[in-house]
Amino acid sequence: MRVRVPATSANLGPGFDCLGVALDLANEFDFCEADRFECAVYSAVSPEDARQVATDERNLAWRAFTHLFEYLGKTPPAVALTVTMHVPLGRGLGSSATAIVGGIAAANRWLGSPLSTPEWLLLASRLEGHPDNVVPAALGGCQLSILGETLLTCALDWHPQIALVLAVPDFALATSKARAALPKTIPHTDAVFNAAHLALLVRALATGDGHWLAEALQDRLHQPYRAGLIPSWEEVRAAALEAGAWGVVISGAGPSVLALVHHDRAEAVRQAIASAWASARLYRPGLDPTGCRVEVEAD
């Protein structure tokens, strides 16, 4: 059984912990029946990334796999798990969400799909702690999610003229460190600011209105507090905006940076960011429209 799960960019602008988009870059998880648990991890990005992923029973994809079995009162089988990474680790691109979605989706299919997608997606979101990476990784596209007693998801329209330029630096940033940078409380005016801008962003993504996007991507919940953890943030943002980007956001918890731009200006923005951040790896990803895909080999 092979599960392909796309990378995600979450927290888009004002969409902290609720808005994310699936990118056409993915991790793969192969689950094969075995006499005992085994795990191998390979990275197409960096051997160092592969070395940082646990190959024992602490492996996150394996933990997610067994979590669903235990939730249903079943005994997990022994499997040989192979993880092939194309998503950089610790860069704000949802690598942990790929493992959680991959493990739970595989377990559900292994058991004959006893849970509907919304049911197992709720489990995955609770395991991750928030849904903004997990939901687009599972469903694809751009997704707005609310996690409470239940999980509410809403697929958002994304206008075809909106392109993405992604800059992935050569250093990682722990999500725990990025979370620790956030204040415990914010002023009421900042909450109103983000609520209004998130509402505008939903319409801006659907219409492709550049003027709206330039305003809607502003944020006061997380980016001002995390910008100092990304040494090149101000230079990269300025270079991208000068080259024609509508807006620049921190991807997930960082340190990757995502620019939203009209597709006609995407290459100019890519070159501008590359000049401002020479050590970063640059991508022009498209949206992954389908999310998690499970393929089962016949015996």
ChimeraX attribute file (.defattr): number of C-alpha atoms within 10 A of each C-alpha:
attribute: neighborCount
match mode: 1-to-1
recipient: residues
	/A:1	17
	/A:2	19
	/A:3	23
	/A:4	24
	/A:5	35
	/A:6	35
	/A:7	31
	/A:8	35
	/A:9	29
	/A:10	31
	/A:11	26
	/A:12	26
	/A:13	29
	/A:14	27
	/A:15	25
	/A:16	20
	/A:17	21
	/A:18	20
	/A:19	29
	/A:20	31
	/A:21	32
	/A:22	33
	/A:23	26
	/A:24	18
	/A:25	20
	/A:26	23
	/A:27	22
	/A:28	23
	/A:29	24
	/A:30	22
	/A:31	26
	/A:32	16
	/A:33	12
	/A:34	12
	/A:35	9
	/A:36	9
	/A:37	16
	/A:38	17
	/A:39	17
	/A:40	15
	/A:41	19
	/A:42	18
	/A:43	19
	/A:44	13
	/A:45	14
	/A:46	14
	/A:47	11
	/A:48	11
	/A:49	19
	/A:50	20
	/A:51	12
	/A:52	10
	/A:53	17
	/A:54	15
	/A:55	19
	/A:56	12
	/A:57	13
	/A:58	10
	/A:59	17
	/A:60	21
	/A:61	26
	/A:62	29
	/A:63	16
	/A:64	24
	/A:65	25
	/A:66	21
	/A:67	21
	/A:68	24
	/A:69	18
	/A:70	12
	/A:71	10
	/A:72	13
	/A:73	9
	/A:74	12
	/A:75	11
	/A:76	16
	/A:77	17
	/A:78	15
	/A:79	17
	/A:80	17
	/A:81	24
	/A:82	19
	/A:83	24
	/A:84	19
	/A:85	22
	/A:86	19
	/A:87	27
	/A:88	25
	/A:89	23
	/A:90	20
	/A:91	25
	/A:92	29
	/A:93	29
	/A:94	28
	/A:95	24
	/A:96	19
	/A:97	29
	/A:98	29
	/A:99	29
	/A:100	29
	/A:101	33
	/A:102	33
	/A:103	26
	/A:104	24
	/A:105	27
	/A:106	28
	/A:107	25
	/A:108	19
	/A:109	15
	/A:110	17
	/A:111	14
	/A:112	9
	/A:113	13
	/A:114	13
	/A:115	15
	/A:116	9
	/A:117	13
	/A:118	16
	/A:119	12
	/A:120	20
	/A:121	22
	/A:122	21
	/A:123	20
	/A:124	27
	/A:125	22
	/A:126	17
	/A:127	17
	/A:128	18
	/A:129	12
	/A:130	19
	/A:131	29
	/A:132	32
	/A:133	33
	/A:134	38
	/A:135	35
	/A:136	34
	/A:137	37
	/A:138	28
	/A:139	24
	/A:140	25
	/A:141	24
	/A:142	26
	/A:143	24
	/A:144	21
	/A:145	23
	/A:146	17
	/A:147	17
	/A:148	10
	/A:149	8
	/A:150	12
	/A:151	17
	/A:152	14
	/A:153	19
	/A:154	12
	/A:155	16
	/A:156	17
	/A:157	16
	/A:158	19
	/A:159	15
	/A:160	13
	/A:161	15
	/A:162	23
	/A:163	21
	/A:164	24
	/A:165	24
	/A:166	23
	/A:167	25
	/A:168	22
	/A:169	21
	/A:170	13
	/A:171	13
	/A:172	17
	/A:173	18
	/A:174	15
	/A:175	16
	/A:176	9
	/A:177	12
	/A:178	20
	/A:179	13
	/A:180	12
	/A:181	17
	/A:182	15
	/A:183	10
	/A:184	6
	/A:185	8
	/A:186	11
	/A:187	10
	/A:188	8
	/A:189	10
	/A:190	13
	/A:191	16
	/A:192	12
	/A:193	17
	/A:194	21
	/A:195	15
	/A:196	13
	/A:197	23
	/A:198	22
	/A:199	13
	/A:200	17
	/A:201	25
	/A:202	19
	/A:203	18
	/A:204	24
	/A:205	22
	/A:206	14
	/A:207	17
	/A:208	19
	/A:209	17
	/A:210	19
	/A:211	10
	/A:212	18
	/A:213	25
	/A:214	18
	/A:215	16
	/A:216	26
	/A:217	22
	/A:218	22
	/A:219	23
	/A:220	19
	/A:221	22
	/A:222	22
	/A:223	25
	/A:224	12
	/A:225	15
	/A:226	20
	/A:227	18
	/A:228	12
	/A:229	16
	/A:230	17
	/A:231	11
	/A:232	16
	/A:233	21
	/A:234	12
	/A:235	13
	/A:236	22
	/A:237	22
	/A:238	16
	/A:239	21
	/A:240	27
	/A:241	19
	/A:242	13
	/A:243	19
	/A:244	18
	/A:245	27
	/A:246	23
	/A:247	21
	/A:248	25
	/A:249	25
	/A:250	26
	/A:251	26
	/A:252	30
	/A:253	28
	/A:254	28
	/A:255	29
	/A:256	28
	/A:257	28
	/A:258	26
	/A:259	27
	/A:260	26
	/A:261	29
	/A:262	20
	/A:263	16
	/A:264	12
	/A:265	15
	/A:266	22
	/A:267	17
	/A:268	17
	/A:269	26
	/A:270	24
	/A:271	16
	/A:272	21
	/A:273	27
	/A:274	18
	/A:275	14
	/A:276	19
	/A:277	20
	/A:278	12
	/A:279	13
	/A:280	19
	/A:281	14
	/A:282	20
	/A:283	14
	/A:284	16
	/A:285	14
	/A:286	16
	/A:287	21
	/A:288	23
	/A:289	17
	/A:290	16
	/A:291	25
	/A:292	25
	/A:293	17
	/A:294	17
	/A:295	12
	/A:296	13
	/A:297	8
	/A:298	5
	/A:299	3
